[in-house]
Amino acid sequence: MKIEVTSEELQLILDSLDYRENFYAHSGAEVLPELNAVNDLYNRLSELQESQDPVQELRQRIKCLDEDILVQAAERRAELRNDPTVDQSRVGDLIRMELAGLRAERERLHNELHQEQGLAAGLGLEQEIGLER
């Protein structure tokens, strides 16, 4: 039987197994067979997660980085909006400068994803297939 799961679903399963393992570890000897089964399954799924498709892994890393950038930008915007010493017309510029490192990392991952997919790093899809020059 072949079952397909997303990386998010796999992570949820691993988290659940980790929780169950912690529960069994603090129980008596009667749960030892269940604890061993949970450990074995956890180890097999962890290996599966590590051997994940590199393209899917890059997409997941980019998605996480996008979320992180949005959260940090929103938090920083709220901080700067309440700071009377900051020129409010410059808040957007300050946030862009502060998040430049994360944005550069996202761009690097995006280019790496394009290379994994066989696309030229600096070209859009239309350029890659010859529709645009």
N, C-alpha and C positions, 0 to 999 in steps of 0.2 A: 504494500500500500504506500502510495506517495502522497504526502501532505505538504502543501505550501503554506507558509506563514510569513507575514511581513516581519521586518526587524523589530517593529514596535510590539507586535504580538509575542515574538520570541523573548523580548526583554520582560514583558509582563509575566510570561511563564517562568522565566528564571527568577524574577523577584518573588513570585509565589512559592517556588521551590525553596528559595533561600529562607523565606519566612517559615515554611513547614519544617525545614531542616533545623532551624533555631528552636522551634517548638519541640520537636522530637529529641533534640540534644539535651533538653532539660527534663525529659521524662524518664521513666524507669526502663529496665532492661527488656520489658515486654514489647517495646516498640523498636527494638534493634533491627529486625528485618525490614520494617518500613523505612527506618532511617537509612539503611544501606541502599534500599531501592531508590529513595529520593536522591541520595548522593550520586549514585550511578547515573540516574537520569539527568541530574544537574550537570555532571561532568560531560556527558554526551552532548547535551544542548549547548554548553559553553564552547565545546570544540566546533560545533556547527556554526555558532555565532562568529567565531574567530575566522572561519573559512568562508565567510559571507562574500558574495560577489563584490568586487572592488567598486564597480559603478554604483551599486546600491549603497555601499558604505559611504562613498563620496557624497551621494545625494543626501544621505542622512546627516552627515557632518555639516553640509551646507545648510540644510533645514535648521539644524540646531543653532548654527552660527547666526542665521537670519533672525531666529527668535531671540537670541541673546542680544543682538544689536538693537532690535526693537525695544526690548525691555530696558536695556541700559540707556538708550536714547530717551525713553519716556521718563525714567527715573531722574536722569540728569536734567532734562528740561524742567521737571517739577522743582528740582533744587535751585536751578538758576533763575527761574521765574520768581522765586521767593527771596532772592538775594538782591538787596537794594544797591549793592556796589557794582552790579553787572548791568551793562548797557543792554536793555531788552531787545534792541534791534539787532544785536550781535549773537543772541542765544543760539540760533541755528548754525552759524559759523563756528561757534565754540564747540558745539556738540559734534559737528562734522570733523573738526580737528581732533577732538578727544577720541573719537571712534575710528580714526583713520587706520590704526593698526588692525582692528577687527575687520574693517572693510577690505584692507589689503589681503588679509588671510582668506577672506571669502572669495576674493577675485582669484587668488592663487589656487584655491580648491576648485573653483569653477573652471579655470583653465586646465587643471589636471583632469577634471571630469570630461572635458571636451577631448583631451588627448586620449583618455581611456576609451571614449566612444569613437575615436578615429576622426574627429573633427579638428581642424586647425584651431589653435588656441585663440587667436585674435580675430577669427572670422565668424560672422553670423551664419546661420543655416542657409540663407539665401545666397550669400557669397560662396559658401562651401559647395553648393550644387550648381553654381554658375548662373543664377538668375540675376545677380546684382554684381556690379564691379566696383 
